[in-house]
Amino acid sequence: MGRMKTLAIGAAIAATAALSFGAGSAAAQSCGQAVIQDWYVDGTIDGKYSPRCYREALGRVTDQDRIYSDLPEQLDRGLRAALAQQGTLGTKKTITQPAPRQTASSGSHKASGPVQRVLGELGPDRADSIPIPLMILAGVAFLLIAAGAFSALFRRLHGRRGGS
């Protein structure tokens, strides 16, 4: 009987510990991460969050999210709506509007190496501009055509001198 009581107490302690650790990890999720998780579900932010949460979420946006999704725009739109709801949009507009652009450009250039920086400066800025690999391929094609023309011209000139 004593053994069963000890086993039951141990099981109760283990269950309590498991529940408390599970609840602790859920509570530890920041509000910025909650906003991003809300967006990941269906591509829209359905909940109502404070401007602080939107700002924190904007700081957590990765370069891939900036390139391949509309998450930064959704967060900026949500931040503006939250600020408008608080009635502080007029005073905060000039402060919050440049922040996403500033984080996107400074964050991607600080994290990139020299090659990525040069390609970023030379590369296309919009989706409808010519991709860098296509420009490189066109340059190689131009060099091959020029080399072929030079070779044909050299053979023709060399053949005339030898035959004269």
C-alpha positions as CSV (number, residue, x, y, z in Angstrom):
1,M,0.0,0.0,0.0
2,G,2.9,2.4,0.8
3,R,4.4,1.7,-2.6
4,M,1.2,2.6,-4.4
5,K,0.9,5.8,-2.4
6,T,4.5,6.8,-3.3
7,L,3.9,5.9,-7.0
8,A,0.7,8.0,-7.1
9,I,2.4,11.0,-5.4
10,G,5.3,10.7,-7.9
11,A,2.9,10.6,-10.9
12,A,1.0,13.6,-9.5
13,I,4.3,15.6,-9.1
14,A,5.4,14.6,-12.7
15,A,2.1,15.6,-14.2
16,T,2.2,18.9,-12.3
17,A,5.7,19.6,-13.5
18,A,4.8,18.7,-17.1
19,L,1.8,21.0,-17.0
20,S,3.8,23.9,-15.5
21,F,6.6,23.6,-18.0
22,G,4.2,23.5,-20.8
23,A,2.3,26.5,-19.6
24,G,5.5,28.3,-18.9
25,S,6.7,27.9,-22.5
26,A,3.4,29.1,-23.9
27,A,3.4,32.1,-21.6
28,A,7.0,32.8,-22.5
29,Q,6.1,33.5,-26.1
30,S,6.4,37.2,-26.7
31,C,3.6,39.2,-28.1
32,G,5.7,40.0,-31.3
33,Q,6.1,36.3,-31.9
34,A,2.3,35.8,-31.3
35,V,1.6,38.4,-34.1
36,I,3.9,36.6,-36.5
37,Q,2.3,33.2,-35.6
38,D,-1.1,34.7,-36.2
39,W,0.1,35.8,-39.7
40,Y,1.6,32.3,-40.4
41,V,-1.7,30.6,-39.9
42,D,-3.5,32.1,-43.0
43,G,-1.5,35.0,-44.2
44,T,-3.5,37.6,-42.4
45,I,-3.3,39.1,-38.9
46,D,-6.7,38.5,-37.4
47,G,-6.1,39.4,-33.7
48,K,-5.9,42.8,-32.1
49,Y,-2.4,43.6,-30.8
50,S,-0.8,46.6,-29.1
51,P,1.6,48.8,-31.1
52,R,4.5,47.4,-29.0
53,C,3.7,43.9,-30.3
54,Y,3.7,45.1,-33.9
55,R,7.0,46.9,-33.4
56,E,8.5,43.8,-31.8
57,A,7.2,41.6,-34.6
58,L,8.8,44.0,-37.2
59,G,12.1,43.5,-35.4
60,R,11.7,39.7,-35.7
61,V,11.0,39.7,-39.5
62,T,13.7,37.8,-41.4
63,D,15.2,38.7,-44.7
64,Q,13.3,35.8,-46.3
65,D,10.0,37.1,-45.0
66,R,10.9,40.5,-46.5
67,I,11.7,39.0,-49.9
68,Y,9.1,36.3,-50.3
69,S,6.1,37.5,-48.3
70,D,4.0,40.5,-47.4
71,L,4.6,40.1,-43.7
72,P,6.3,43.5,-43.3
73,E,3.5,45.2,-45.1
74,Q,0.9,43.4,-43.0
75,L,2.7,44.3,-39.8
76,D,3.1,47.9,-40.8
77,R,-0.6,48.1,-41.7
78,G,-1.5,46.5,-38.3
79,L,0.8,49.0,-36.5
80,R,-0.9,51.9,-38.2
81,A,-4.3,50.6,-37.3
82,A,-3.3,50.0,-33.7
83,L,-1.9,53.5,-33.4
84,A,-5.0,55.0,-35.1
85,Q,-7.1,53.1,-32.6
86,Q,-5.1,54.6,-29.7
87,G,-5.4,58.0,-31.3
88,T,-1.7,58.6,-31.6
89,L,-1.2,58.1,-35.3
90,G,-0.6,61.8,-35.9
91,T,2.3,62.0,-33.4
92,K,3.9,58.7,-34.2
93,K,3.5,58.6,-38.0
94,T,6.8,60.1,-38.8
95,I,8.6,57.9,-36.3
96,T,7.0,54.5,-37.2
97,Q,6.8,54.9,-41.0
98,P,10.6,54.9,-41.8
99,A,11.4,52.1,-39.2
100,P,10.5,49.1,-41.4
101,R,12.5,50.5,-44.4
102,Q,15.4,51.3,-42.1
103,T,15.5,47.9,-40.5
104,A,15.1,46.1,-43.9
105,S,18.0,47.9,-45.5
106,S,20.4,48.2,-42.6
107,G,19.7,44.6,-41.4
108,S,20.3,43.0,-44.7
109,H,23.5,45.0,-45.5
110,K,25.0,44.4,-42.1
111,A,24.5,40.7,-42.2
112,S,25.7,40.3,-45.8
113,G,29.2,39.9,-47.0
114,P,31.1,41.9,-49.7
115,V,29.8,39.8,-52.6
116,Q,26.2,40.1,-51.5
117,R,26.6,43.9,-50.9
118,V,28.0,44.4,-54.5
119,L,25.3,42.2,-56.0
120,G,22.7,44.1,-54.0
121,E,24.1,47.4,-55.4
122,L,24.2,46.1,-59.0
123,G,21.2,43.8,-58.9
124,P,17.6,44.4,-59.7
125,D,15.5,46.4,-57.2
126,R,12.1,45.2,-58.6
127,A,10.6,41.9,-59.6
128,D,10.1,43.0,-63.2
129,S,13.7,44.0,-63.8
130,I,16.3,41.8,-65.5
131,P,17.8,39.1,-63.2
132,I,21.6,39.1,-62.5
133,P,22.1,35.5,-63.9
134,L,20.5,36.6,-67.2
135,M,22.8,39.6,-67.4
136,I,25.8,37.4,-66.8
137,L,24.6,34.9,-69.4
138,A,24.2,37.8,-71.9
139,G,27.7,39.0,-71.2
140,V,29.2,35.6,-71.7
141,A,27.2,35.2,-74.9
142,F,28.5,38.6,-76.1
143,L,32.1,37.6,-75.3
144,L,31.7,34.3,-77.2
145,I,30.2,36.1,-80.3
146,A,33.1,38.7,-80.2
147,A,35.7,35.9,-79.9
148,G,34.1,34.0,-82.8
149,A,34.1,37.2,-84.9
150,F,37.7,38.0,-84.0
151,S,38.7,34.4,-84.9
152,A,36.9,34.5,-88.3
153,L,38.5,37.9,-89.0
154,F,41.9,36.6,-88.0
155,R,41.6,33.5,-90.2
156,R,40.5,35.6,-93.2
157,L,43.4,38.0,-92.8
158,H,45.9,35.3,-92.1
159,G,44.6,33.3,-95.1
160,R,45.1,36.2,-97.5
161,R,48.6,36.9,-96.4
162,G,49.6,33.2,-96.8
163,G,48.0,33.0,-100.3
164,S,49.6,36.2,-101.7
